[in-house]
Amino acid sequence: MPPTSSGTPTATGPQWTARAPTPCRTSPWRCARPRPGATTWASRKRVYEGRGLAELWLADPAARAVLVYRRSAPAAKTFDVALEPGPGESLTSPLLPGFELALDDLFAC
């Protein structure tokens, strides 16, 4: 029998406990999709912010919008910069020098 997340085998396979995401502090990328019963964007932001993520992008394809939260300095305790680029603007990141993604291209399909 396969073990569960607690190490106890079950006849039905692994039994996983839901928990908050654990972002890697060195990576600016995380993909979080809303789904029925999922936590709200605000609560996800609090989780990532509390875990020390340097930058967070939340994309809503239905609204064709992206919210960008980042820390102005590595020592900042919270996301103290909030951006909402609009149509015709590009997404950039100080964590990815030279990276640029046109918002119109992101939502082109």
C-alpha positions, -999 to +999 in steps of 0.1 A: +000+000+000+013+035-008+021+057+023+001+088+031+017+121+038+018+110+074+035+078+065+005+056+072-004+033+043-040+032+031-059+010+006-069+040-015-035+056-020-019+088-006-040+111+015-025+146+012-032+174+037-040+208+021-016+234+032-004+269+022+021+271-007+057+272+002+075+294-024+112+292-029+127+325-018+151+326-047+125+323-074+103+351-085+078+327-102+048+310-087+017+300-105-015+302-086-049+296-102-082+303-086-105+273-083-137+265-064-129+266-027-095+282-032-083+309-010-087+344-021-060+364-039-056+386-009-049+356+014-025+341-012-007+374-013-004+374+025+011+339+025+037+347-001+045+380+015+049+363+049+072+337+035+096+364+022+089+362-016+106+392-032+080+397-060+046+383-068+026+386-100-011+377-099-027+373-134-064+372-140-069+362-177-107+368-175-101+404-165-070+407-187-052+422-157-020+416-137-012+428-102+024+430-093+036+432-057+072+436-048+095+447-020+114+480-026+145+465-008+154+430+003+150+440+039+114+453+034+091+434+057+061+436+033+053+442-003+056+479-004+053+484-041+020+476-060+016+480-097-012+473-121+000+477-157-026+484-183-031+477-220-001+488-241+022+485-211+049+459-204+057+437-174+093+440-162+111+429-130+142+442-113+148+405-105+151+397-142+172+423-158+163+427-195+130+408-192+100+425-208+066+410-216+040+432-233+007+428-214-012+427-248+010+397-258+003+379-225-034+380-231-033+377-269-049+342-270 
